[in-house]
Amino acid sequence: MPATRSAPTSSPARSKPGSRVLRWSHRARADLKAIHDYIAKDSPTSAKDVVRDILARTATLPDTPRVGRRVPELDDPEIREVPVQSWRVIYQLRGETVAIVTLVHRRRAPAPEELRG
């Protein structure tokens, strides 16, 4: 990922008092880096834009955690997703935490076990 962008960490971050804590799994961080690196082969600027959009969208989740739809492959109201460009950001609600589980391309049909945190 570009050095000018702040990479997600596993350390908690609250956007406002009373909101949930946002955490990124190791897998989700690796997914974000892989997305950036893949796109950057053809367009470093587009790679930065995609990463920026994903980080901006996920930053809003602690304040509006149920904004995403339920993941259709699973029957679990706590595992949700939001679209960002061509990507599905899969996250899980765990008490006071919003955990980013993985990032999946929208054309890919992942196995349900890949979507659980």
Backbone as ProteinMPNN parsed JSONL, in Angstrom:
{"seq_chain_A": "MPATRSAPTSSPARSKPGSRVLRWSHRARADLKAIHDYIAKDSPTSAKDVVRDILARTATLPDTPRVGRRVPELDDPEIREVPVQSWRVIYQLRGETVAIVTLVHRRRAPAPEELRG", "coords_chain_A": {"N_chain_A": [[0.842, -1.179, 0.0], [0.353, 2.332, -0.463], [2.677, 4.633, 0.971], [1.644, 7.026, 1.802], [-0.889, 6.682, 2.72], [-2.838, 5.774, 5.545], [-2.526, 2.666, 6.875], [-4.832, 0.07, 7.749], [-5.126, -1.052, 11.094], [-4.889, -3.576, 13.64], [-5.445, -2.573, 16.032], [-7.785, -0.998, 18.225], [-10.146, 1.474, 17.116], [-12.086, 4.237, 17.658], [-14.619, 6.194, 16.257], [-16.398, 8.114, 17.238], [-17.586, 9.07, 20.51], [-19.38, 6.482, 22.106], [-19.721, 5.007, 19.815], [-19.017, 1.96, 18.031], [-16.062, -0.139, 18.14], [-13.631, -0.336, 15.606], [-12.049, -2.956, 13.995], [-9.534, -4.579, 12.109], [-9.08, -7.697, 10.616], [-6.263, -9.951, 10.301], [-6.37, -11.255, 7.87], [-8.081, -9.544, 6.372], [-6.507, -7.237, 6.233], [-4.377, -8.252, 4.749], [-5.776, -8.864, 2.42], [-6.48, -6.262, 1.566], [-3.969, -5.163, 1.009], [-3.167, -6.916, -1.049], [-5.094, -6.324, -2.998], [-4.451, -3.635, -3.52], [-1.771, -3.969, -4.492], [-2.179, -5.571, -6.766], [-3.817, -3.966, -8.467], [-2.133, -1.778, -8.706], [-0.141, -2.614, -10.421], [-0.995, -1.997, -12.97], [-2.057, 0.56, -12.662], [-1.02, 2.802, -10.523], [-2.27, 5.068, -9.447], [-5.024, 4.451, -9.567], [-5.011, 2.284, -7.831], [-4.408, 3.512, -5.38], [-6.707, 5.069, -5.152], [-8.749, 3.114, -4.894], [-8.02, 1.846, -2.476], [-8.186, 4.065, -0.772], [-10.966, 4.591, -0.958], [-12.038, 2.224, 0.135], [-10.995, 2.332, 2.755], [-12.181, 4.724, 3.635], [-14.895, 4.065, 3.522], [-15.099, 1.915, 5.337], [-14.425, 3.227, 7.659], [-16.726, 4.495, 8.45], [-18.349, 2.549, 9.496], [-18.329, 1.932, 12.356], [-20.103, 3.836, 13.393], [-22.49, 3.382, 12.07], [-23.263, 0.511, 12.087], [-25.104, -1.42, 11.141], [-25.697, -0.78, 8.574], [-24.878, -2.166, 6.334], [-25.838, -4.915, 4.176], [-27.091, -8.21, 5.016], [-24.878, -10.929, 4.553], [-25.464, -12.784, 1.741], [-24.715, -15.475, 1.36], [-24.655, -16.572, 3.836], [-26.492, -17.337, 6.808], [-26.641, -15.366, 8.924], [-27.228, -12.771, 10.988], [-25.298, -11.124, 12.038], [-23.127, -11.019, 10.397], [-22.151, -9.06, 7.847], [-22.177, -6.977, 4.86], [-20.706, -4.393, 2.842], [-20.681, -2.699, -0.261], [-17.852, -1.59, -2.109], [-16.714, 0.018, -4.736], [-15.552, -2.439, -6.853], [-15.597, -4.332, -4.902], [-16.523, -6.418, -2.125], [-16.924, -5.662, 1.137], [-16.601, -7.539, 3.845], [-17.905, -7.843, 7.022], [-18.111, -8.367, 10.589], [-20.318, -8.141, 13.307], [-19.503, -7.875, 16.599], [-20.355, -7.74, 19.639], [-19.318, -4.778, 20.987], [-17.706, -4.299, 18.861], [-16.797, -3.782, 15.467], [-15.749, -5.916, 13.17], [-13.644, -6.147, 10.512], [-13.632, -8.625, 8.258], [-12.923, -9.827, 5.745], [-12.084, -9.04, 2.311], [-13.685, -9.255, -0.735], [-13.788, -9.853, -4.203], [-16.506, -8.749, -6.185], [-17.377, -10.429, -8.227], [-16.563, -12.896, -7.542], [-17.328, -16.048, -6.122], [-17.253, -16.849, -3.07], [-16.57, -19.525, -0.732], [-18.743, -20.257, 2.012], [-17.313, -20.554, 4.475], [-15.105, -18.956, 4.107], [-16.02, -16.47, 4.619], [-16.5, -16.049, 7.245], [-15.561, -14.736, 10.42]], "CA_chain_A": [[0.0, 0.0, 0.0], [1.174, 3.529, -0.523], [3.128, 5.142, 2.264], [0.9, 8.221, 2.177], [-2.176, 6.294, 3.293], [-2.702, 5.049, 6.795], [-2.983, 1.288, 6.752], [-5.64, -0.349, 8.882], [-4.412, -1.814, 12.107], [-5.776, -4.39, 14.464], [-5.73, -1.838, 17.254], [-9.114, -0.41, 18.159], [-10.299, 2.893, 16.773], [-13.461, 4.712, 17.77], [-14.762, 7.449, 15.537], [-17.037, 9.054, 18.162], [-17.995, 8.426, 21.758], [-20.591, 5.679, 21.994], [-19.713, 4.166, 18.631], [-18.309, 0.696, 18.194], [-14.634, -0.169, 17.818], [-13.344, -0.94, 14.315], [-10.836, -3.776, 13.963], [-9.266, -5.285, 10.861], [-8.419, -8.992, 10.79], [-5.029, -10.112, 9.524], [-6.773, -11.613, 6.512], [-8.602, -8.358, 5.694], [-5.363, -6.365, 5.93], [-3.665, -8.885, 3.637], [-6.625, -8.672, 1.237], [-6.359, -4.872, 1.132], [-2.636, -5.022, 0.395], [-3.175, -7.656, -2.315], [-5.899, -5.529, -3.931], [-3.614, -2.499, -3.915], [-0.628, -4.4, -5.29], [-2.668, -6.063, -8.052], [-4.254, -2.827, -9.276], [-0.984, -0.89, -8.917], [0.654, -3.085, -11.562], [-1.472, -1.26, -14.147], [-2.36, 1.963, -12.372], [-0.798, 3.171, -9.124], [-3.266, 6.052, -9.02], [-6.275, 3.725, -9.314], [-4.812, 1.471, -6.622], [-4.556, 4.423, -4.238], [-8.117, 5.462, -5.073], [-9.527, 1.995, -4.374], [-7.684, 1.704, -1.053], [-8.781, 5.227, -0.091], [-12.417, 4.409, -0.876], [-12.318, 1.138, 1.088], [-10.723, 2.829, 4.11], [-13.192, 5.729, 3.981], [-16.185, 3.396, 3.757], [-15.052, 1.136, 6.575], [-14.333, 4.153, 8.797], [-18.079, 4.892, 8.863], [-19.085, 1.405, 10.045], [-18.592, 1.963, 13.804], [-21.247, 4.696, 13.698], [-23.695, 2.822, 11.426], [-22.83, -0.868, 11.827], [-26.1, -2.26, 10.467], [-25.97, -0.211, 7.258], [-24.634, -3.187, 5.318], [-26.821, -6.001, 4.092], [-26.618, -9.521, 5.447], [-24.17, -11.656, 3.506], [-26.452, -13.748, 1.27], [-24.241, -16.86, 1.464], [-24.727, -17.001, 5.237], [-27.728, -16.991, 7.517], [-26.151, -14.821, 10.187], [-27.475, -11.333, 10.969], [-24.131, -10.387, 12.533], [-22.12, -10.942, 9.342], [-22.744, -8.132, 6.895], [-21.263, -6.511, 3.825], [-20.951, -3.147, 2.119], [-19.911, -2.667, -1.497], [-16.968, -0.465, -2.392], [-16.262, -0.204, -6.109], [-15.77, -3.835, -7.273], [-15.269, -5.19, -3.76], [-17.45, -6.616, -1.018], [-16.248, -5.599, 2.437], [-17.338, -8.423, 4.743], [-17.589, -7.52, 8.417], [-18.9, -9.06, 11.602], [-20.627, -7.394, 14.523], [-19.13, -8.667, 17.783], [-20.522, -6.864, 20.791], [-19.015, -3.373, 20.689], [-16.68, -4.277, 17.828], [-17.054, -4.072, 14.063], [-14.531, -6.581, 12.717], [-13.528, -6.349, 9.072], [-13.208, -10.023, 8.148], [-12.254, -10.082, 4.473], [-12.504, -8.269, 1.142], [-13.9, -10.227, -1.802], [-14.251, -9.253, -5.45], [-17.94, -9.001, -6.318], [-17.639, -11.508, -9.183], [-16.103, -14.157, -6.968], [-18.304, -16.746, -5.27], [-16.467, -17.504, -2.02], [-17.208, -20.517, 0.128], [-19.212, -19.601, 3.254], [-16.306, -20.541, 5.547], [-14.174, -17.853, 3.846], [-16.668, -15.218, 4.99], [-16.662, -15.984, 8.698], [-14.405, -14.181, 11.135]], "C_chain_A": [[0.878, 1.229, 0.0], [1.514, 4.045, 0.863], [2.307, 6.341, 2.723], [-0.446, 7.905, 2.815], [-1.933, 5.576, 4.62], [-3.312, 3.667, 6.623], [-3.843, 0.929, 7.955], [-4.794, -1.157, 9.852], [-5.405, -2.667, 12.86], [-6.091, -3.692, 15.779], [-7.076, -1.133, 17.133], [-9.092, 1.071, 17.796], [-11.776, 3.244, 16.875], [-13.556, 6.043, 17.057], [-15.452, 8.503, 16.389], [-17.395, 8.325, 19.448], [-19.31, 7.672, 21.559], [-20.651, 4.811, 20.759], [-18.946, 2.88, 18.935], [-16.829, 0.867, 17.839], [-14.472, -0.876, 16.477], [-12.029, -1.695, 14.396], [-10.742, -4.472, 12.613], [-8.582, -6.606, 11.191], [-7.131, -9.011, 9.972], [-5.369, -10.413, 8.069], [-7.26, -10.39, 5.738], [-7.473, -7.391, 5.336], [-4.555, -6.924, 4.762], [-4.459, -8.736, 2.332], [-6.459, -7.261, 0.686], [-5.017, -4.628, 0.443], [-2.597, -5.721, -0.956], [-3.973, -6.912, -3.382], [-5.07, -4.359, -4.449], [-2.513, -2.938, -4.867], [-1.052, -4.871, -6.675], [-3.05, -4.9, -8.971], [-3.076, -1.927, -9.628], [-0.09, -1.341, -10.061], [0.285, -2.31, -12.829], [-1.657, 0.226, -13.881], [-2.169, 2.271, -10.892], [-1.835, 4.161, -8.597], [-4.593, 5.374, -8.707], [-6.172, 2.879, -8.052], [-4.99, 2.326, -5.372], [-6.014, 4.823, -4.048], [-8.979, 4.353, -4.474], [-9.282, 1.825, -2.88], [-8.306, 2.852, -0.259], [-10.282, 5.042, 0.088], [-12.795, 3.32, 0.124], [-12.102, 1.63, 2.518], [-11.768, 3.858, 4.549], [-14.522, 5.064, 4.31], [-16.175, 2.633, 5.067], [-14.982, 2.034, 7.805], [-15.71, 4.583, 9.294], [-18.832, 3.774, 9.58], [-19.285, 1.435, 11.564], [-19.812, 2.812, 14.186], [-22.559, 4.16, 13.142], [-23.451, 1.354, 11.085], [-23.844, -1.739, 11.078], [-26.471, -1.734, 9.083], [-25.788, -1.248, 6.154], [-25.711, -4.257, 5.316], [-26.218, -7.274, 4.661], [-25.916, -10.185, 4.273], [-25.087, -12.78, 3.024], [-26.02, -15.211, 1.374], [-24.393, -17.432, 2.869], [-26.078, -16.617, 5.824], [-27.349, -16.501, 8.905], [-26.334, -13.304, 10.163], [-26.292, -10.495, 11.444], [-23.008, -10.298, 11.503], [-22.75, -10.196, 8.181], [-21.717, -7.708, 5.855], [-21.702, -5.157, 3.293], [-20.119, -3.199, 0.838], [-19.038, -1.42, -1.57], [-16.332, -0.762, -3.748], [-16.553, -1.657, -6.489], [-15.629, -4.83, -6.133], [-16.419, -5.272, -2.773], [-16.62, -6.584, 0.264], [-17.118, -6.401, 3.399], [-16.913, -8.095, 6.172], [-18.547, -8.228, 9.359], [-19.099, -8.151, 12.804], [-20.378, -8.319, 15.708], [-19.22, -7.76, 18.997], [-20.315, -5.426, 20.396], [-17.969, -3.216, 19.59], [-17.284, -4.517, 16.448], [-15.744, -4.635, 13.535], [-14.574, -6.77, 11.206], [-12.893, -7.72, 8.891], [-12.393, -10.263, 6.884], [-12.798, -9.138, 3.412], [-12.555, -9.247, -0.021], [-14.351, -9.483, -3.053], [-15.699, -9.671, -5.694], [-18.27, -10.12, -7.302], [-17.223, -12.874, -8.662], [-17.191, -14.747, -6.076], [-17.532, -17.501, -4.187], [-17.289, -18.551, -1.277], [-17.623, -19.821, 1.42], [-18.159, -19.542, 4.357], [-15.265, -19.44, 5.335], [-14.723, -16.522, 4.368], [-16.859, -15.049, 6.495], [-15.386, -15.487, 9.348], [-13.839, -15.113, 12.15]], "O_chain_A": [[2.032, 1.168, 0.423], [0.733, 3.906, 1.804], [2.278, 6.644, 3.916], [-1.075, 8.791, 3.394], [-0.942, 4.864, 4.784], [-4.483, 3.532, 6.267], [-3.61, 1.425, 9.057], [-3.861, -1.856, 9.456], [-6.618, -2.497, 12.729], [-6.917, -4.172, 16.555], [-7.459, -0.716, 16.04], [-8.16, 1.806, 18.123], [-12.616, 2.606, 16.24], [-12.7, 6.913, 17.218], [-15.123, 9.684, 16.277], [-17.494, 7.098, 19.465], [-20.234, 8.173, 20.919], [-21.534, 3.96, 20.648], [-18.309, 2.752, 19.981], [-16.418, 1.897, 17.304], [-15.107, -1.903, 16.237], [-11.013, -1.143, 14.817], [-11.75, -4.9, 12.05], [-7.618, -6.636, 11.955], [-6.938, -8.195, 9.071], [-4.735, -9.89, 7.151], [-6.897, -10.211, 4.576], [-7.483, -6.795, 4.259], [-4.104, -6.178, 3.894], [-3.88, -8.509, 1.269], [-6.313, -7.079, -0.523], [-4.954, -3.96, -0.59], [-2.05, -5.175, -1.914], [-3.568, -6.875, -4.544], [-4.994, -4.12, -5.654], [-2.338, -2.346, -5.932], [-0.36, -4.601, -7.657], [-2.64, -4.867, -10.131], [-3.025, -1.373, -10.726], [0.649, -0.529, -10.618], [1.145, -2.006, -13.655], [-1.44, 1.054, -14.766], [-3.07, 2.024, -10.09], [-2.229, 4.094, -7.432], [-5.223, 5.682, -7.696], [-7.134, 2.769, -7.293], [-5.646, 1.909, -4.417], [-6.5, 4.905, -2.92], [-9.844, 4.622, -3.64], [-10.227, 1.677, -2.105], [-8.885, 2.633, 0.805], [-10.815, 5.306, 1.165], [-13.759, 3.471, 0.874], [-12.929, 1.377, 3.394], [-12.191, 3.86, 5.705], [-15.198, 5.453, 5.263], [-17.14, 2.697, 5.829], [-15.432, 1.643, 8.881], [-15.845, 4.996, 10.446], [-19.856, 4.034, 10.212], [-20.336, 0.994, 12.03], [-20.474, 2.536, 15.186], [-23.627, 4.451, 13.682], [-23.435, 0.992, 9.908], [-23.45, -2.713, 10.438], [-27.447, -2.188, 8.485], [-26.487, -1.199, 5.141], [-26.4, -4.477, 6.312], [-25.0, -7.405, 4.775], [-26.325, -10.015, 3.124], [-25.455, -13.647, 3.817], [-26.87, -16.097, 1.466], [-24.272, -18.641, 3.067], [-26.718, -15.669, 5.368], [-27.681, -17.117, 9.918], [-25.662, -12.619, 9.393], [-26.291, -9.277, 11.268], [-22.036, -9.573, 11.715], [-23.746, -10.635, 7.605], [-20.537, -8.041, 5.959], [-22.885, -4.816, 3.29], [-18.988, -3.685, 0.847], [-19.44, -0.337, -1.145], [-15.518, -1.675, -3.883], [-17.713, -2.068, -6.448], [-15.549, -6.037, -6.365], [-17.188, -4.325, -2.608], [-15.713, -7.398, 0.441], [-18.233, -5.995, 3.727], [-15.724, -8.072, 6.492], [-19.644, -8.633, 8.974], [-18.172, -7.481, 13.258], [-20.962, -9.398, 15.809], [-18.25, -7.084, 19.34], [-21.049, -4.898, 19.56], [-17.411, -2.134, 19.406], [-18.172, -5.354, 16.285], [-14.743, -3.922, 13.459], [-15.441, -7.472, 10.686], [-11.761, -7.952, 9.316], [-11.304, -10.833, 6.941], [-13.843, -8.514, 3.596], [-11.598, -9.98, -0.271], [-15.194, -8.589, -2.98], [-16.071, -10.815, -5.436], [-19.349, -10.706, -7.215], [-17.509, -13.894, -9.289], [-17.886, -14.021, -5.365], [-17.194, -18.67, -4.372], [-18.515, -18.477, -1.203], [-16.944, -18.903, 1.879], [-18.118, -18.566, 5.107], [-14.607, -19.031, 6.291], [-13.972, -15.561, 4.536], [-17.331, -14.009, 6.951], [-14.28, -15.775, 8.891], [-12.866, -14.775, 12.824]]}, "name": "protein", "num_of_chains": 1, "seq": "MPATRSAPTSSPARSKPGSRVLRWSHRARADLKAIHDYIAKDSPTSAKDVVRDILARTATLPDTPRVGRRVPELDDPEIREVPVQSWRVIYQLRGETVAIVTLVHRRRAPAPEELRG"}
